[in-house]
Amino acid sequence: MRDNKTSQAAIEYDANVHKTIPRYHLFHDETLDLVKSTVPKPLAWLDTGCGTGTLILKAIEQFGQLRFVAADPAEGMLKITAEKLANNEITYVLAGSEDLDYTDDFDVVTAIMVHHYLDEEGRKKATKNCYDMLKQGGIYITFESIRPNTETGTQIGLKRWQNAQLLNGKSPEAVDKHISRYGSELLPITIEAHKKLLTEAGFSTVEILWVSGMQAGFYGIK
């Protein structure tokens, strides 16, 4: 039984995520750069679906100590995060975005490769919660796997994703296992659907941050 919703055990996540998701390190780089340009001195930051805590660690390095909340529905992920960030003051919450209930509390809310595990209603609730948990003027940043607009585009995208994983050193069996989750355990939506989701949640500014292959980044400002 997996101890989280990714395709590998939590203890193996850091070693494998770069093999699975091309340019994954850029998700964090783009996120931190965007925060610097919009909320240069954040006081409170929620990382929902925090995984193993790498983004928070990088944020501390660049912004210093502020109030961080690390939330994840997987106990195994939170355990690794707590070990990685043992020398820092972090609040840990065992919950997914759809179950968090902070209100008007954060300057920054991040959700990196998290909500594509949720169905339509779950994704709506999670996104609305992220909106509600932001202070006025705060920023929400999310990266997700996406669905192209056509079936042909989807098949081409999946083939490229498959090839990238093989080139990054994953075994054919592991690659096939991961790709088989697309559309069953991974529930991607189109770029336009993402923008609509953020707009309907209430964000006054909704933009595409980054796109490459089968992943994209978005942000909304409250």
C-alpha positions as CSV (number, residue, x, y, z in Angstrom):
1,M,0.0,0.0,0.0
2,R,1.3,3.4,-0.9
3,D,1.8,5.9,2.0
4,N,0.9,8.8,-0.3
5,K,-0.8,9.5,-3.7
6,T,2.4,9.6,-5.8
7,S,3.7,6.6,-7.7
8,Q,6.4,5.9,-5.2
9,A,6.9,5.6,-1.4
10,A,7.4,8.8,0.5
11,I,10.9,7.8,1.4
12,E,11.7,7.5,-2.3
13,Y,10.1,10.7,-3.5
14,D,13.0,13.1,-3.5
15,A,15.2,10.6,-5.4
16,N,12.6,9.9,-8.1
17,V,10.5,13.1,-8.6
18,H,13.1,14.6,-11.0
19,K,13.0,11.3,-13.0
20,T,9.2,11.4,-13.2
21,I,8.5,15.1,-13.9
22,P,10.7,16.8,-16.4
23,R,12.0,20.2,-15.2
24,Y,10.5,19.7,-11.7
25,H,13.1,21.9,-10.1
26,L,11.8,24.9,-12.2
27,F,8.4,24.6,-10.4
28,H,10.1,25.8,-7.2
29,D,12.3,28.3,-9.0
30,E,9.4,29.9,-10.8
31,T,7.3,29.9,-7.6
32,L,9.9,31.7,-5.5
33,D,10.7,34.2,-8.2
34,L,7.0,35.1,-8.5
35,V,6.6,35.5,-4.8
36,K,9.6,37.9,-4.8
37,S,7.9,40.0,-7.5
38,T,4.4,40.1,-5.8
39,V,4.8,39.7,-2.0
40,P,8.5,40.4,-1.4
41,K,8.2,40.2,2.4
42,P,5.6,37.6,3.2
43,L,4.7,37.0,6.8
44,A,2.8,33.8,6.6
45,W,3.0,31.0,4.0
46,L,0.9,27.8,3.6
47,D,2.3,25.0,1.5
48,T,-0.5,22.6,1.0
49,G,0.4,19.2,-0.4
50,C,3.9,20.0,0.9
51,G,5.3,16.6,0.1
52,T,8.8,16.3,1.6
53,G,9.1,20.0,2.4
54,T,11.7,21.0,-0.3
55,L,9.8,24.1,-1.3
56,I,9.6,25.4,2.3
57,L,13.3,24.7,2.8
58,K,14.1,26.8,-0.3
59,A,11.7,29.5,0.8
60,I,13.4,29.7,4.2
61,E,16.7,30.1,2.4
62,Q,15.5,33.0,0.3
63,F,13.0,34.7,2.6
64,G,14.2,33.8,6.0
65,Q,12.1,32.6,8.9
66,L,8.4,33.5,8.7
67,R,5.3,31.6,9.8
68,F,5.1,28.5,7.7
69,V,2.3,25.9,7.7
70,A,3.1,22.6,6.0
71,A,0.0,20.6,5.2
72,D,-0.3,17.2,3.5
73,P,-2.8,14.3,3.6
74,A,0.0,11.8,3.7
75,E,1.6,11.1,7.1
76,G,4.7,9.6,5.5
77,M,5.3,12.9,3.6
78,L,4.8,15.1,6.7
79,K,7.3,12.9,8.7
80,I,10.0,13.4,6.1
81,T,9.2,17.2,6.0
82,A,9.5,17.4,9.8
83,E,12.9,15.7,9.6
84,K,14.1,17.9,6.8
85,L,13.0,21.0,8.5
86,A,13.9,20.0,12.1
87,N,15.8,23.2,12.8
88,N,12.9,25.4,11.8
89,E,9.7,26.5,13.4
90,I,6.9,24.9,11.2
91,T,3.3,24.1,11.9
92,Y,2.4,20.7,10.5
93,V,-1.2,19.8,9.5
94,L,-2.3,16.3,8.4
95,A,-4.9,17.3,5.8
96,G,-5.5,18.0,2.2
97,S,-6.4,21.4,0.7
98,E,-10.0,20.5,0.6
99,D,-10.1,19.9,4.4
100,L,-8.1,23.0,5.6
101,D,-10.1,25.7,7.3
102,Y,-7.8,28.7,7.9
103,T,-9.4,32.0,7.0
104,D,-7.7,35.2,5.6
105,D,-4.5,34.1,7.2
106,F,-1.7,33.8,4.6
107,D,0.2,36.0,2.2
108,V,1.2,33.0,0.1
109,V,-0.5,29.7,-0.5
110,T,1.3,27.2,-2.7
111,A,0.0,23.9,-4.0
112,I,2.6,22.1,-6.2
113,M,1.5,19.0,-8.0
114,V,-1.3,18.3,-5.6
115,H,-4.9,18.9,-6.9
116,H,-4.7,16.7,-9.9
117,Y,-5.5,13.8,-7.6
118,L,-8.9,15.3,-6.9
119,D,-12.2,14.9,-8.8
120,E,-14.0,18.0,-10.1
121,E,-15.9,18.8,-6.9
122,G,-12.8,18.1,-4.7
123,R,-10.7,20.4,-6.9
124,K,-13.3,23.2,-6.7
125,K,-13.4,22.9,-2.9
126,A,-9.6,22.8,-2.6
127,T,-9.2,25.8,-4.8
128,K,-11.9,27.8,-3.0
129,N,-10.3,26.9,0.3
130,C,-6.9,28.2,-0.9
131,Y,-8.6,31.5,-2.0
132,D,-10.4,31.8,1.4
133,M,-7.1,31.2,3.3
134,L,-5.3,34.1,1.6
135,K,-5.2,37.7,2.9
136,Q,-6.5,40.3,0.5
137,G,-3.7,40.9,-2.0
138,G,-2.2,37.5,-1.3
139,I,-1.0,35.1,-4.0
140,Y,-1.9,31.5,-4.8
141,I,0.5,29.5,-6.9
142,T,-0.2,26.0,-8.2
143,F,1.5,23.6,-10.6
144,E,-0.4,20.6,-12.0
145,S,-0.4,18.0,-14.7
146,I,-2.7,19.2,-17.5
147,R,-4.8,17.7,-20.2
148,P,-4.4,18.9,-23.8
149,N,-7.4,20.0,-25.7
150,T,-7.5,17.0,-28.1
151,E,-7.1,13.3,-27.8
152,T,-4.3,13.4,-30.4
153,G,-2.5,16.1,-28.3
154,T,-2.9,14.0,-25.2
155,Q,-1.4,10.9,-26.8
156,I,1.5,12.9,-28.1
157,G,2.1,14.5,-24.7
158,L,2.0,11.2,-22.9
159,K,4.5,9.7,-25.4
160,R,6.9,12.6,-24.8
161,W,6.4,12.3,-21.1
162,Q,7.1,8.6,-21.3
163,N,10.3,9.2,-23.4
164,A,11.5,11.8,-20.9
165,Q,11.2,9.4,-18.0
166,L,13.1,6.7,-19.8
167,L,15.9,9.2,-20.6
168,N,16.0,10.2,-16.9
169,G,16.7,6.6,-15.9
170,K,13.4,5.1,-14.9
171,S,12.7,1.5,-15.9
172,P,10.2,0.8,-18.6
173,E,8.0,-0.9,-16.0
174,A,8.0,2.1,-13.7
175,V,7.3,4.4,-16.6
176,D,4.4,2.4,-17.8
177,K,3.0,2.2,-14.3
178,H,3.1,6.0,-14.0
179,I,1.6,6.7,-17.4
180,S,-1.2,4.3,-16.7
181,R,-2.3,6.5,-13.8
182,Y,-3.1,9.4,-16.2
183,G,-6.9,9.7,-16.3
184,S,-7.5,7.3,-13.5
185,E,-5.6,8.3,-10.4
186,L,-4.2,11.5,-12.0
187,L,-7.2,13.6,-13.1
188,P,-5.8,16.5,-15.2
189,I,-7.9,19.3,-16.7
190,T,-7.1,21.7,-19.5
191,I,-5.3,25.0,-19.1
192,E,-8.5,26.9,-19.9
193,A,-10.4,24.8,-17.2
194,H,-7.7,25.8,-14.7
195,K,-8.1,29.5,-15.5
196,K,-11.8,29.2,-15.1
197,L,-11.5,27.3,-11.8
198,L,-9.4,30.1,-10.3
199,T,-11.7,32.8,-11.7
200,E,-14.8,31.1,-10.3
201,A,-13.0,30.7,-6.9
202,G,-12.9,34.5,-6.7
203,F,-9.4,35.5,-7.8
204,S,-9.2,39.0,-9.3
205,T,-6.1,38.2,-11.3
206,V,-5.6,34.8,-12.9
207,E,-2.6,34.1,-15.0
208,I,-0.5,31.2,-16.5
209,L,2.9,31.2,-15.0
210,W,4.7,28.4,-16.9
211,V,3.9,25.6,-19.4
212,S,6.1,22.7,-20.5
213,G,4.9,19.3,-21.8
214,M,2.1,17.9,-19.6
215,Q,2.6,20.3,-16.7
216,A,1.6,23.9,-16.2
217,G,1.8,26.6,-13.4
218,F,-0.9,29.1,-12.6
219,Y,-1.4,31.9,-10.1
220,G,-4.2,33.9,-8.7
221,I,-4.2,37.1,-6.7
222,K,-7.0,37.8,-4.2
